Amino acid sequence: MANALRFIIVPKVCHPVRRGNKGAQAQAEILSRELGVEIVVDYMPPSVADVAEQNAILEKAARLARVASL
């Protein structure tokens, strides 16, 4: 697939069931097939509900996105 979209889910804290991640992954597969565009969903939960850890995850994701776009 020529184009790709990447979404990053950073929930408040990692939950054992991870329904949000499962639903996002399933929808990404459906949309990828329908639109002909690769859709990637990265689930990046913090180990504890901590704003500083969430921010660190978001900053890491932003750095990775910048590197990938080069």
N, C-alpha and C positions, 0 to 999 in steps of 0.2 A: 504494500500500500504506500502510495507516494506521500501522503500527509499523515501526521500523527498528532493526537491531542493527549495531554497528560493532565490528570487531576490528582491532587493530593488531599487526602482526608486526614485531618489532625483532630481527633476527638478530644474531649476533656481528659479522658483516661481510658486505658485499654479495658474493655469489658469482655468477659469470656465468651459471650454469645456472638458478638461482632456482627449483628444483623445489618447495621449500616454498611459495613464493608461487603458483606455477601450480596446485598441488594445493588450496591454500586457496581460490583464486578459483573453481576448478571446483566444489568442495564448496559454496561459498556460493551459486552459481547453482542447484545442485540443491536445497539446503535452502530457498532463496527460493521456488522453484516449489512445493515440497511443502508448506511451512508458510504460504505467503501472506504472508511477512514479508520486507521488504527487508533483505538482509544485505550489508554492505559490508566488505571486507577491504583495509586500507591496509598496504602493504609499505614500511617505512621503515628501510632499512638504513643503518648508519653507513658512511662512506667507508673507515675503518680500524677494526681491532679495538681499540677503546678504550672503557673503562668510562665515562669522562667524557662522551664523545660519545653513547654509548648512553643515559646518564642525561638528557642534554640533549634527545634525541629523545623520550624518555618524558615529560619535563616539558612539552615542546611539545604532545605529543598530549593530555596531561591538560588543559592550558589550552584547547585546541581543543574538547575534549569538554565542558568547563564552559560555554564560550561557546555551543556548539550546544544545550545543554540549557536555556538561558535563554528 
